[in-house]
Amino acid sequence: YAGLNTPAWALINGESEYGITWHAIVPGIDEGDILLQENITIAADETSLSLNTKCFATALESFPKLLQGIQEGTLQPVPQDLEQRQYYSRNRRPDNAGVLDFNEPASSLEALVRALEFGNYPNPLGSAKLLTADGAWTVRSAVERDGDGAPGTLLAIEEGEMEVATGEGSLVITALASLDGTALAISTVANELGWRVGDSLECLGEDTRARLKNLAEQTAGSEGFWLSRLSNPAVCDLPIGGGLSDVGASAEIRIQPVDSATSEIDEAIAVAALGILLTRLSGNESVDMQLQDGPPVNTDIGALVAPMQHVRVTAPADESLQSIADSLTRELEQVRARGPWFRDLVARQPELLSDAAPLTVGIALKVDAGLPASMEEALN
């Protein structure tokens, strides 16, 4: 296993053994001669968190042996057989974007849930998810059982678990959360949605699997951008939180003249004007706003992505409205090109979950028009 996030991929693939490798550094990624290897047995309940921990511990324990071998010249480098290895790139994602497909064996689904459990550490791959016509949730833990029934059939619903028939055996979901990371009581969710024993949860069809694959591919490359934007928000902190009597000062708003006359106000001018207002009120040069770019996304897999993106308006006091609007046009082009991001992204980054500051201002553009090309491409 070479590349990134390989302990998780080993779990997804059902491996019973893993290991760490000290190898020489060469121009090719992870292609250097093997200097030392240590094997690790994968436990039946192994998660990415526990396997990563074992890997770090094994690497630390074996490092003195590596240094001793280098010092004494006793290491015997072994060339890697590159035909036998598997390489996992940064942007590779689990099948179906992590959505559970109850056509699959319960053992594979349990392995996926365990592989996507990183504890309180960043999860770069995605959450295991339950997707139905009623909505989407993250599955935090699940275990395989030998229940029988048509794939997707609800075999049992209890206070802290629900059992679903799969292509082989059954899967007992023991921890469920909203996509934003809020823990949910399984019985409460089932009662609110009217789920009953004997009901069927949707299994993924070929078309949906293909669309989920496309969605994962379209969003993976932009996840770093959205993480950076979400990690450093330009929050609009308006001086009215405690009531006007507590403000203690007035905000002066100045808008520079437009550079060139226009016959109508386009979207960039309108949003730029709002951005100038908000930056002057808050005393900041930049402000982030939630952007609904087109009609609300109501498709089935659309429940997995954030309904709004974040657009940043930067409005220096010495720039004109037209200049700010021109910069905003480039910002809108960039945001639209990046496409959507998965709604579970914040929950997969613990530092964002604890420090996330809500954006209190939202804008909707072209609500009667079609979706932006990047969103349309990602969802279809």
C-alpha positions as CSV (number, residue, x, y, z in Angstrom):
1,Y,0.0,0.0,0.0
2,A,1.6,3.3,-1.2
3,G,0.3,6.8,-1.2
4,L,-2.0,8.5,1.3
5,N,-4.6,7.3,3.9
6,T,-3.5,3.7,3.2
7,P,-4.5,2.3,6.7
8,A,-8.1,3.2,5.8
9,W,-7.8,1.6,2.4
10,A,-6.4,-1.6,3.9
11,L,-9.5,-1.8,6.2
12,I,-11.9,-1.1,3.3
13,N,-10.2,-3.9,1.3
14,G,-10.7,-6.3,4.2
15,E,-7.0,-6.9,4.9
16,S,-6.1,-9.0,8.0
17,E,-2.5,-7.7,8.2
18,Y,-0.9,-4.3,7.7
19,G,2.5,-2.9,8.4
20,I,5.0,0.0,8.3
21,T,7.9,0.3,6.0
22,W,11.1,2.3,6.2
23,H,12.4,2.9,2.7
24,A,14.9,5.0,0.8
25,I,13.8,8.3,-0.6
26,V,13.9,8.4,-4.4
27,P,12.2,10.7,-7.0
28,G,9.2,8.3,-7.4
29,I,6.5,8.4,-4.7
30,D,7.1,5.6,-2.1
31,E,9.3,3.7,-4.7
32,G,12.6,3.5,-2.7
33,D,14.3,0.3,-1.7
34,I,12.8,-1.3,1.5
35,L,15.2,-1.0,4.5
36,L,13.0,-2.3,7.3
37,Q,9.5,-3.6,7.7
38,E,7.3,-4.4,10.7
39,N,4.0,-6.3,10.4
40,I,0.8,-5.3,12.3
41,T,-2.2,-7.7,12.8
42,I,-5.5,-6.0,12.1
43,A,-8.1,-6.7,14.8
44,A,-11.7,-7.6,14.0
45,D,-12.9,-4.2,15.4
46,E,-10.0,-2.1,13.9
47,T,-10.7,1.5,12.9
48,S,-8.6,4.0,11.1
49,L,-8.0,5.7,14.4
50,S,-6.7,2.5,16.1
51,L,-4.7,1.3,13.1
52,N,-3.0,4.6,12.6
53,T,-2.2,4.6,16.3
54,K,-0.6,1.2,16.0
55,C,1.4,2.3,12.9
56,F,2.8,5.3,14.8
57,A,3.7,3.2,17.8
58,T,5.3,0.5,15.6
59,A,7.3,3.1,13.6
60,L,8.6,4.7,16.8
61,E,9.5,1.3,18.3
62,S,11.4,0.2,15.2
63,F,13.2,3.5,14.5
64,P,16.2,2.6,16.8
65,K,16.6,-0.7,14.9
66,L,16.7,1.3,11.7
67,L,19.3,3.7,13.0
68,Q,21.4,0.8,14.3
69,G,21.3,-0.9,10.9
70,I,22.4,2.3,9.2
71,Q,25.2,2.9,11.6
72,E,26.5,-0.7,11.5
73,G,25.9,-1.1,7.8
74,T,23.8,-4.3,8.3
75,L,20.7,-3.2,6.4
76,Q,20.1,-5.1,3.2
77,P,17.9,-2.9,0.9
78,V,15.3,-4.8,-1.1
79,P,13.9,-3.3,-4.3
80,Q,10.2,-2.9,-4.3
81,D,8.1,-4.9,-6.8
82,L,6.1,-2.0,-8.2
83,E,3.9,-4.4,-10.1
84,Q,2.6,-5.8,-6.8
85,R,1.9,-2.6,-4.9
86,Q,-1.3,-0.5,-4.8
87,Y,-1.0,3.3,-5.0
88,Y,-3.7,5.5,-3.5
89,S,-3.7,9.2,-4.5
90,R,-4.8,12.1,-2.3
91,N,-8.1,12.6,-4.2
92,R,-9.1,8.9,-4.3
93,R,-12.4,8.3,-2.4
94,P,-14.3,5.2,-1.3
95,D,-16.9,3.8,-3.7
96,N,-20.3,5.5,-3.7
97,A,-18.7,8.5,-1.8
98,G,-19.0,6.5,1.4
99,V,-22.8,5.9,1.0
100,L,-23.8,2.5,2.3
101,D,-25.2,0.2,-0.4
102,F,-27.2,-2.5,1.2
103,N,-26.7,-4.7,-1.8
104,E,-23.2,-5.3,-0.5
105,P,-22.3,-7.9,2.1
106,A,-22.6,-6.7,5.7
107,S,-18.9,-7.5,6.3
108,S,-17.9,-5.0,3.6
109,L,-20.2,-2.3,4.9
110,E,-18.9,-2.8,8.5
111,A,-15.3,-2.5,7.2
112,L,-16.2,0.7,5.4
113,V,-17.7,2.2,8.6
114,R,-14.6,1.3,10.6
115,A,-12.3,2.5,7.9
116,L,-13.9,6.0,7.9
117,E,-13.8,6.4,11.7
118,F,-10.8,8.6,12.6
119,G,-11.9,9.6,16.1
120,N,-11.0,13.2,17.0
121,Y,-8.5,13.5,14.1
122,P,-9.1,14.9,10.6
123,N,-10.9,12.5,8.3
124,P,-9.6,13.2,4.7
125,L,-11.7,10.5,3.0
126,G,-15.3,11.1,3.9
127,S,-17.9,9.7,6.4
128,A,-19.8,6.5,6.0
129,K,-23.3,7.7,5.1
130,L,-26.9,6.5,5.1
131,L,-28.8,8.0,2.2
132,T,-32.6,7.6,1.8
133,A,-35.4,9.5,0.3
134,D,-35.9,11.1,3.7
135,G,-32.4,12.5,4.0
136,A,-28.8,11.7,4.7
137,W,-26.9,10.9,7.9
138,T,-23.4,9.8,8.9
139,V,-23.0,6.3,10.3
140,R,-20.4,6.4,13.1
141,S,-20.4,2.7,14.1
142,A,-21.9,-0.5,12.9
143,V,-21.4,-4.3,13.3
144,E,-22.1,-7.3,11.1
145,R,-24.7,-9.9,12.1
146,D,-26.2,-12.9,10.4
147,G,-29.7,-11.5,10.0
148,D,-31.7,-12.4,6.8
149,G,-34.0,-10.5,4.5
150,A,-34.2,-8.7,1.3
151,P,-31.4,-6.1,1.0
152,G,-32.4,-2.8,2.7
153,T,-35.2,-4.4,4.9
154,L,-35.4,-3.0,8.4
155,L,-35.1,-6.1,10.6
156,A,-35.1,-4.4,14.0
157,I,-35.3,-0.9,15.5
158,E,-34.3,-0.4,19.1
159,E,-33.3,2.5,21.4
160,G,-29.6,2.5,20.3
161,E,-29.5,0.5,17.1
162,M,-31.2,-0.6,14.0
163,E,-30.6,-3.7,11.9
164,V,-30.7,-3.7,8.1
165,A,-30.6,-6.7,5.8
166,T,-27.8,-6.6,3.3
167,G,-26.7,-8.7,0.3
168,E,-25.1,-11.1,2.7
169,G,-26.0,-11.0,6.4
170,S,-27.2,-7.9,8.2
171,L,-25.7,-4.6,9.4
172,V,-26.5,-3.2,12.8
173,I,-26.1,0.5,12.9
174,T,-25.2,1.5,16.5
175,A,-24.4,5.2,16.1
176,L,-25.9,7.8,13.8
177,A,-25.3,11.5,13.4
178,S,-26.4,14.4,11.3
179,L,-24.1,15.4,8.5
180,D,-22.9,18.3,10.6
181,G,-21.7,15.9,13.3
182,T,-24.6,16.1,15.8
183,A,-25.2,12.7,17.5
184,L,-28.7,11.4,17.0
185,A,-30.8,8.8,18.8
186,I,-31.5,6.1,16.3
187,S,-35.0,5.4,17.7
188,T,-35.8,9.1,17.6
189,V,-34.8,9.4,13.9
190,A,-36.8,6.3,13.1
191,N,-39.9,7.5,14.9
192,E,-39.8,11.0,13.3
193,L,-39.5,9.4,9.8
194,G,-42.1,6.7,10.5
195,W,-39.6,3.9,9.9
196,R,-41.0,0.5,11.0
197,V,-39.7,-3.0,11.1
198,G,-40.3,-4.5,7.7
199,D,-39.9,-1.2,5.8
200,S,-37.2,-1.0,3.1
201,L,-34.4,1.5,2.9
202,E,-33.2,2.3,-0.6
203,C,-30.4,0.2,-2.1
204,L,-28.2,2.0,-4.6
205,G,-29.0,1.5,-8.3
206,E,-26.4,1.5,-11.0
207,D,-27.2,5.1,-12.0
208,T,-27.0,6.4,-8.4
209,R,-23.7,4.6,-7.9
210,A,-22.3,6.2,-11.0
211,R,-23.5,9.7,-10.0
212,L,-22.0,9.3,-6.5
213,K,-18.7,8.3,-8.0
214,N,-18.8,11.4,-10.2
215,L,-19.7,13.6,-7.3
216,A,-16.8,12.3,-5.2
217,E,-14.4,12.9,-8.1
218,Q,-15.7,16.4,-8.7
219,T,-15.5,17.5,-5.1
220,A,-12.2,15.8,-4.0
221,G,-9.9,18.2,-5.8
222,S,-11.6,21.3,-4.3
223,E,-11.8,20.1,-0.7
224,G,-8.5,21.7,0.2
225,F,-9.8,25.1,-1.0
226,W,-13.0,24.8,1.0
227,L,-11.2,23.7,4.1
228,S,-8.9,26.7,3.8
229,R,-11.9,29.0,3.3
230,L,-13.8,27.4,6.2
231,S,-10.8,27.5,8.5
232,N,-10.3,31.3,8.0
233,P,-13.7,32.8,7.6
234,A,-14.1,36.5,7.2
235,V,-17.1,36.7,9.7
236,C,-19.4,39.7,9.5
237,D,-19.6,40.8,13.1
238,L,-22.2,43.5,13.0
239,P,-22.4,45.9,16.0
240,I,-26.0,45.1,16.8
241,G,-25.8,41.9,18.7
242,G,-26.7,43.4,22.1
243,G,-29.2,45.9,20.9
244,L,-28.8,49.4,19.4
245,S,-28.4,50.9,22.9
246,D,-25.2,48.8,23.4
247,V,-23.5,49.8,20.2
248,G,-22.0,53.0,21.5
249,A,-20.9,54.3,18.1
250,S,-22.3,54.8,14.7
251,A,-20.9,53.2,11.5
252,E,-20.0,55.4,8.6
253,I,-20.7,54.0,5.1
254,R,-18.9,55.4,2.1
255,I,-19.3,54.1,-1.5
256,Q,-16.9,55.3,-4.1
257,P,-18.3,56.5,-7.5
258,V,-18.8,53.9,-10.2
259,D,-15.9,53.9,-12.7
260,S,-18.1,53.5,-15.7
261,A,-21.8,54.0,-16.2
262,T,-23.9,50.9,-16.7
263,S,-27.4,50.6,-18.0
264,E,-28.4,48.0,-15.3
265,I,-27.0,46.6,-12.1
266,D,-25.5,43.2,-12.6
267,E,-25.1,40.5,-9.9
268,A,-21.5,41.5,-9.1
269,I,-22.5,45.2,-8.6
270,A,-25.4,44.2,-6.3
271,V,-23.3,41.8,-4.2
272,A,-20.4,44.2,-4.1
273,A,-22.7,46.9,-2.8
274,L,-24.0,44.6,-0.1
275,G,-20.4,43.6,0.8
276,I,-19.3,47.3,1.1
277,L,-22.2,47.9,3.5
278,L,-21.3,44.9,5.6
279,T,-17.6,45.6,5.7
280,R,-18.2,49.2,6.7
281,L,-20.6,48.2,9.4
282,S,-18.3,45.5,10.8
283,G,-15.1,47.4,10.4
284,N,-13.5,44.6,8.4
285,E,-12.0,44.8,4.9
286,S,-13.5,41.4,3.9
287,V,-16.6,39.5,4.6
288,D,-17.8,36.0,3.8
289,M,-21.4,35.4,2.8
290,Q,-23.3,32.2,2.1
291,L,-24.1,32.0,-1.6
292,Q,-27.1,30.1,-3.0
293,D,-26.2,30.2,-6.7
294,G,-29.3,29.0,-8.5
295,P,-32.3,27.1,-7.3
296,P,-32.1,24.9,-4.2
297,V,-30.6,21.5,-4.9
298,N,-33.4,18.9,-4.3
299,T,-32.0,15.9,-6.1
300,D,-31.5,12.7,-4.1
301,I,-27.7,12.9,-3.8
302,G,-28.0,16.7,-3.5
303,A,-28.7,16.1,0.2
304,L,-25.0,15.2,0.6
305,V,-23.6,18.5,-0.4
306,A,-23.8,21.9,1.2
307,P,-26.8,23.9,-0.1
308,M,-24.7,27.1,0.0
309,Q,-21.1,28.0,-0.8
310,H,-19.0,30.7,0.8
311,V,-18.2,33.8,-1.3
312,R,-15.8,36.4,0.0
313,V,-16.2,40.1,-0.7
314,T,-13.1,42.3,-0.2
315,A,-13.9,46.0,-0.2
316,P,-10.9,48.3,0.5
317,A,-12.0,51.7,1.5
318,D,-10.0,53.4,-1.3
319,E,-11.5,51.2,-4.2
320,S,-14.5,52.1,-6.2
321,L,-17.7,50.0,-6.4
322,Q,-16.8,48.9,-9.9
323,S,-13.3,47.8,-8.9
324,I,-14.7,45.8,-6.0
325,A,-17.3,44.3,-8.3
326,D,-14.6,43.3,-10.8
327,S,-12.8,41.5,-8.1
328,L,-16.0,39.9,-6.9
329,T,-16.7,38.6,-10.5
330,R,-13.4,36.8,-10.4
331,E,-14.2,35.4,-6.9
332,L,-17.6,34.2,-8.2
333,E,-15.9,32.5,-11.1
334,Q,-13.5,30.7,-8.8
335,V,-16.2,29.6,-6.4
336,R,-18.4,28.3,-9.2
337,A,-15.4,26.5,-10.7
338,R,-14.7,24.8,-7.4
339,G,-18.2,23.3,-7.3
340,P,-19.9,22.0,-4.1
341,W,-18.5,20.5,-1.0
342,F,-19.8,17.6,1.1
343,R,-21.9,18.7,4.1
344,D,-20.0,16.4,6.4
345,L,-16.7,18.3,5.7
346,V,-16.8,20.4,8.9
347,A,-17.7,17.4,11.1
348,R,-14.7,15.6,9.6
349,Q,-12.3,18.3,10.8
350,P,-12.5,18.6,14.6
351,E,-10.8,21.9,14.7
352,L,-13.5,23.4,12.4
353,L,-16.3,21.7,14.4
354,S,-15.1,23.4,17.6
355,D,-14.1,26.8,16.2
356,A,-16.6,27.2,13.3
357,A,-18.1,30.7,13.2
358,P,-21.5,30.9,11.5
359,L,-22.0,33.2,8.6
360,T,-24.9,35.4,9.4
361,V,-25.5,36.8,5.9
362,G,-26.6,34.9,2.9
363,I,-27.4,35.8,-0.7
364,A,-29.3,34.0,-3.4
365,L,-28.5,34.5,-7.1
366,K,-30.5,33.4,-10.1
367,V,-33.0,31.3,-8.1
368,D,-35.2,31.0,-11.1
369,A,-32.4,29.8,-13.4
370,G,-30.6,26.5,-13.7
371,L,-27.8,25.3,-11.4
372,P,-24.2,26.5,-12.1
373,A,-22.3,24.3,-14.5
374,S,-20.0,22.9,-11.8
375,M,-22.9,22.0,-9.5
376,E,-24.9,20.5,-12.4
377,E,-21.8,18.4,-13.5
378,A,-21.1,17.2,-10.0
379,L,-24.7,16.0,-9.3
380,N,-25.3,14.5,-12.7
